[in-house]
């Protein structure tokens, strides 16, 4: 949904997008951390079925995107067919599940940091597989991010934070996060390919197709396989309604957040969206440290600053590149 108009209206719209993305995803992060660490009910049971969150998220986002298409979409026919998303749906099911499972083994701030290093596998694959040469500043960004995540992983985590984890295991937790990034890379590339083959495809169409397949795959995994945990998760929610309520709020935050992301991209571009989501991740770490009782040492805050310094510099480089492209267009 694009909005045109005066400068004041665009400033107000940008403020709405920022507040929408920040509030939805920061609160979703709090809920994600709660579900992975809290002990529910008088029996003080943990919610061990974190992969169930992906199924719940897929179902809610599937319904949400269908409603949005009926309310706002104007593309009509010509978009990508529903079956075009089957392969991206597989990696989009496996990847986020690994990222959520990582919270059993590492803290939420550690997970956010690790998942912020998406540029590392992208540049590594680009250099080794496609022979792409990057500039020195781009390598500097990667060095800052990789160094910050690595040092953070090597530093000792506070005993208070470790006591909240279900199964503390830093190597396994970080491995799951990086596998999550690898699968996300394939998902993003496939979505870009679909968008280029079917130019009339809108963001809501992609959201609908991805979550349709996500729901199908997660249903098979949760309820169709012998080791499926779907029935156990539902039984846990019946016995602990508080957990069920947290899961619903978690899913609604994801749907609302995606709504504001699409609004930001359509009205202000992907660079503005990257800037908003990157700063949101930093605030999420601050909120987790202050509100959720995950104290970080001075050295760990230094690592966090390294990572977000590298990400901020990357955003600046993208902005400079955009400026140069616009100047060339004006001259021609």
C-alpha positions as CSV (number, residue, x, y, z in Angstrom):
1,X,0.0,0.0,0.0
2,X,1.8,3.1,-1.3
3,X,1.1,6.6,0.1
4,X,1.8,9.8,-1.8
5,X,1.5,13.3,-0.5
6,X,3.1,16.1,1.3
7,X,6.4,15.9,3.2
8,X,4.7,16.1,6.5
9,X,2.4,13.2,5.6
10,X,5.4,11.1,4.6
11,X,7.3,11.9,7.8
12,X,4.2,10.8,9.8
13,X,4.0,7.6,7.8
14,X,7.7,6.9,8.3
15,X,7.2,7.5,12.1
16,X,4.3,5.1,12.0
17,X,6.3,2.4,10.2
18,X,9.3,2.8,12.6
19,X,7.0,2.5,15.7
20,X,5.1,-0.4,14.2
21,X,8.2,-2.4,13.3
22,X,10.0,-1.6,16.6
23,X,7.0,-2.3,18.9
24,X,5.9,-5.5,17.1
25,X,9.3,-7.2,16.8
26,X,10.7,-6.0,20.2
27,X,7.6,-7.3,21.9
28,X,7.8,-10.5,19.8
29,X,11.4,-10.9,21.0
30,X,10.3,-10.6,24.6
31,X,7.6,-13.2,24.1
32,X,10.1,-15.5,22.3
33,X,12.5,-15.3,25.2
34,X,9.7,-15.8,27.7
35,X,8.5,-19.0,25.9
36,X,12.0,-20.4,25.7
37,X,13.0,-19.7,29.3
38,X,9.9,-19.4,31.5
39,X,8.5,-22.2,33.7
40,X,4.7,-22.4,33.4
41,X,2.1,-23.4,36.0
42,X,2.4,-24.9,39.4
43,X,4.3,-27.8,38.0
44,X,6.9,-25.3,36.6
45,X,7.2,-27.0,33.2
46,X,9.1,-25.5,30.3
47,X,7.6,-25.2,26.9
48,X,10.0,-27.5,25.1
49,X,8.2,-27.5,21.8
50,X,9.6,-24.3,20.3
51,X,9.4,-25.5,16.7
52,X,5.6,-25.4,17.3
53,X,5.9,-21.6,17.1
54,X,6.7,-21.8,13.4
55,X,3.4,-23.7,12.7
56,X,1.4,-21.2,14.7
57,X,3.1,-18.3,13.0
58,X,2.5,-19.8,9.6
59,X,-1.2,-20.3,10.2
60,X,-1.7,-16.8,11.6
61,X,0.3,-15.1,8.8
62,X,-1.6,-17.2,6.2
63,X,-4.9,-15.9,7.4
64,X,-3.5,-12.4,7.9
65,X,-2.1,-12.2,4.3
66,X,-5.4,-13.6,2.8
67,X,-7.4,-10.8,4.6
68,X,-4.9,-8.2,3.4
69,X,-5.1,-9.4,-0.2
70,X,-8.9,-9.2,0.0
71,X,-8.8,-5.7,1.5
72,X,-5.9,-4.0,-0.3
73,X,-4.6,-6.0,-3.3
74,X,-5.2,-4.5,-6.7
75,X,-2.9,-6.8,-8.8
76,X,-5.6,-9.3,-9.8
77,X,-4.4,-12.1,-11.9
78,X,-0.8,-12.4,-13.2
79,X,1.0,-13.0,-9.9
80,X,3.0,-16.1,-9.1
81,X,0.9,-19.3,-8.7
82,X,0.7,-20.9,-5.3
83,X,2.8,-23.9,-6.2
84,X,5.8,-21.7,-7.2
85,X,6.7,-21.3,-3.5
86,X,7.1,-25.0,-2.7
87,X,10.9,-25.0,-2.6
88,X,11.3,-21.7,-0.8
89,X,8.6,-23.0,1.7
90,X,10.9,-25.9,2.6
91,X,13.9,-23.7,3.6
92,X,11.6,-21.1,5.2
93,X,10.2,-23.9,7.4
94,X,13.6,-25.4,8.4
95,X,15.6,-22.2,8.8
96,X,13.4,-20.3,11.3
97,X,12.8,-23.5,13.2
98,X,16.6,-23.8,13.8
99,X,16.8,-20.2,14.9
100,X,14.1,-20.7,17.5
101,X,15.5,-24.0,18.7
102,X,18.8,-22.2,19.2
103,X,17.2,-20.4,22.2
104,X,17.4,-23.7,24.1
105,X,21.2,-23.5,24.0
106,X,22.2,-19.8,23.8
107,X,20.7,-16.5,25.2
108,X,18.4,-14.3,23.2
109,X,21.1,-11.5,22.8
110,X,23.5,-14.1,21.5
111,X,20.9,-15.4,19.0
112,X,20.1,-11.9,17.8
113,X,23.8,-11.1,17.3
114,X,24.5,-14.4,15.4
115,X,21.5,-13.9,13.1
116,X,22.6,-10.3,12.4
117,X,25.7,-11.7,10.6
118,X,23.8,-12.6,7.4
119,X,26.4,-10.8,5.3
120,X,29.1,-13.3,6.2
121,X,27.7,-16.3,4.4
122,X,26.5,-14.1,1.5
123,X,30.0,-12.7,0.9
124,X,31.7,-16.0,1.5
125,X,29.5,-17.7,-1.1
126,X,29.9,-14.8,-3.5
127,X,33.7,-14.9,-3.2
128,X,34.2,-18.7,-3.3
129,X,31.4,-19.8,-5.7
130,X,30.9,-16.8,-8.0
131,X,34.3,-15.1,-7.8
132,X,32.8,-11.8,-6.8
133,X,35.3,-9.2,-5.6
134,X,34.2,-6.9,-2.8
135,X,35.6,-3.5,-1.8
136,X,37.8,-3.0,1.2
137,X,35.1,-1.1,3.2
138,X,32.7,-4.1,2.5
139,X,35.4,-6.5,3.9
140,X,35.8,-4.1,6.9
141,X,32.0,-4.4,7.6
142,X,32.2,-8.2,7.5
143,X,35.3,-8.2,9.7
144,X,33.6,-6.1,12.4
145,X,30.5,-8.2,12.4
146,X,32.3,-11.6,12.3
147,X,34.8,-10.4,15.0
148,X,32.0,-9.1,17.2
149,X,30.0,-12.3,17.0
150,X,33.1,-14.5,17.5
151,X,34.4,-12.5,20.6
152,X,30.9,-12.5,22.1
153,X,30.7,-16.3,21.7
154,X,34.1,-16.8,23.4
155,X,33.3,-14.5,26.4
156,X,31.9,-16.1,29.5
157,X,28.1,-15.9,29.8
158,X,26.8,-14.9,33.2
159,X,25.6,-17.7,35.5
160,X,22.2,-16.0,35.8
161,X,21.7,-16.2,32.0
162,X,22.9,-19.8,31.7
163,X,20.5,-20.9,34.5
164,X,17.5,-19.7,32.4
165,X,18.5,-21.9,29.4
166,X,16.9,-25.3,28.9
167,X,20.1,-27.0,27.6
168,X,23.1,-24.7,27.6
169,X,25.3,-25.6,24.7
170,X,26.9,-22.6,22.9
171,X,28.5,-24.4,19.9
172,X,25.2,-26.1,19.1
173,X,23.2,-22.9,19.5
174,X,25.5,-20.8,17.2
175,X,25.6,-23.7,14.7
176,X,21.8,-23.7,14.5
177,X,21.8,-19.9,14.0
178,X,24.3,-20.0,11.1
179,X,22.3,-22.9,9.5
180,X,19.3,-20.6,9.9
181,X,21.1,-17.9,7.9
182,X,22.2,-20.4,5.2
183,X,18.6,-21.5,4.7
184,X,17.4,-17.9,4.8
185,X,19.8,-17.1,1.9
186,X,18.2,-19.7,-0.3
187,X,14.7,-18.6,0.7
188,X,15.5,-14.9,-0.2
189,X,17.2,-15.9,-3.5
190,X,14.1,-18.0,-4.5
191,X,11.7,-15.2,-3.6
192,X,13.7,-12.8,-5.7
193,X,13.6,-15.3,-8.6
194,X,9.8,-15.7,-8.3
195,X,9.3,-11.9,-8.2
196,X,11.4,-11.5,-11.4
197,X,9.5,-14.3,-13.2
198,X,6.1,-12.9,-12.1
199,X,6.5,-9.1,-12.0
200,X,2.8,-8.6,-10.9
201,X,3.4,-10.5,-7.7
202,X,2.8,-8.4,-4.6
203,X,4.3,-8.7,-1.1
204,X,1.0,-10.1,0.2
205,X,1.0,-12.8,-2.5
206,X,4.5,-13.9,-1.4
207,X,3.4,-13.9,2.2
208,X,0.4,-16.0,1.4
209,X,2.3,-18.5,-0.8
210,X,5.2,-18.9,1.7
211,X,2.9,-19.4,4.7
212,X,0.7,-21.7,2.8
213,X,3.6,-24.1,2.2
214,X,5.0,-23.4,5.6
215,X,1.7,-24.5,7.2
216,X,1.6,-27.7,5.0
217,X,5.2,-28.7,5.9
218,X,4.9,-27.8,9.5
219,X,1.6,-29.8,9.8
220,X,3.3,-32.8,8.3
221,X,6.3,-32.5,10.6
222,X,4.2,-31.8,13.7
223,X,1.4,-34.3,13.3
224,X,2.3,-36.6,10.4
225,X,5.6,-38.0,11.5
226,X,6.1,-40.6,14.4
227,X,8.3,-38.2,16.3
228,X,5.9,-35.2,15.8
229,X,5.4,-33.0,18.8
230,X,2.2,-31.2,17.7
231,X,-0.1,-33.1,20.0
232,X,2.3,-32.6,22.9
233,X,2.4,-28.9,22.2
234,X,-1.4,-28.6,22.1
235,X,-1.7,-30.6,25.3
236,X,0.8,-28.3,27.0
237,X,-1.2,-25.2,25.9
238,X,-4.4,-26.8,27.3
239,X,-2.8,-27.4,30.6
240,X,-1.0,-24.0,30.6
241,X,-3.3,-21.3,29.0
242,X,-0.8,-18.6,29.8
243,X,1.6,-20.2,27.3
244,X,-1.1,-20.5,24.6
245,X,-1.9,-16.7,25.1
246,X,1.8,-15.9,24.7
247,X,2.0,-18.0,21.5
248,X,-1.0,-16.1,20.0
249,X,0.5,-12.7,20.9
250,X,3.9,-13.9,19.4
251,X,2.2,-14.8,16.1
252,X,0.1,-11.6,15.9
253,X,3.3,-9.5,16.5
254,X,4.9,-11.3,13.5
255,X,1.9,-10.6,11.3
256,X,1.7,-7.0,12.3
257,X,5.5,-6.5,11.9
258,X,5.4,-7.9,8.4
259,X,2.6,-5.5,7.6
260,X,4.8,-2.5,8.5
261,X,7.8,-4.0,6.8
262,X,5.9,-4.2,3.5
263,X,4.5,-0.7,4.0
264,X,8.1,0.6,4.6
265,X,9.5,-1.0,1.5
266,X,6.7,0.1,-0.8
267,X,6.9,3.7,0.4
268,X,10.5,4.3,1.4
269,X,12.6,1.5,-0.1
270,X,14.6,-1.5,1.2
271,X,17.4,0.7,2.6
272,X,15.1,2.5,5.0
273,X,13.6,-0.9,6.0
274,X,17.1,-2.3,6.6
275,X,18.0,0.7,8.8
276,X,14.9,0.4,10.9
277,X,15.2,-3.4,11.4
278,X,18.9,-3.2,12.2
279,X,18.4,-0.6,14.9
280,X,15.4,-2.6,16.2
281,X,17.8,-5.6,16.8
282,X,20.1,-3.4,18.9
283,X,17.2,-2.2,20.9
284,X,16.0,-5.8,21.4
285,X,19.3,-6.7,22.9
286,X,19.1,-3.7,25.3
287,X,15.5,-4.6,26.3
288,X,16.5,-8.2,26.9
289,X,19.5,-7.1,29.0
290,X,17.5,-4.7,31.1
291,X,14.0,-6.2,31.3
292,X,14.5,-9.9,30.9
293,X,17.5,-10.3,33.2
294,X,20.2,-11.1,30.7
295,X,23.1,-9.0,32.0
296,X,25.9,-8.3,29.6
297,X,29.5,-7.5,30.7
298,X,31.3,-4.4,29.4
299,X,33.3,-6.6,27.0
300,X,30.1,-8.2,25.7
301,X,28.6,-4.7,25.1
302,X,31.9,-3.9,23.2
303,X,31.2,-6.9,20.9
304,X,27.6,-5.8,20.4
305,X,28.9,-2.3,19.4
306,X,31.3,-4.0,16.9
307,X,28.5,-5.9,15.2
308,X,26.1,-2.9,15.0
309,X,29.0,-0.6,14.0
310,X,29.7,-2.9,11.0
311,X,26.0,-3.1,10.1
312,X,25.6,0.6,10.3
313,X,28.7,1.2,8.1
314,X,27.2,-1.3,5.6
315,X,23.9,0.7,5.6
316,X,26.0,3.9,5.0
317,X,27.8,2.2,2.0
318,X,24.5,1.2,0.5
319,X,23.2,4.7,0.9
320,X,26.3,6.1,-0.9
321,X,25.9,3.6,-3.7
322,X,22.2,4.7,-4.1
323,X,23.3,8.4,-4.2
324,X,25.8,7.7,-7.0
325,X,23.2,5.7,-9.0
326,X,20.7,8.6,-8.7
327,X,23.3,11.2,-9.8
328,X,24.1,9.1,-12.9
329,X,20.4,8.9,-13.7
330,X,20.1,12.7,-13.4
331,X,23.1,13.3,-15.7
332,X,21.8,11.0,-18.3
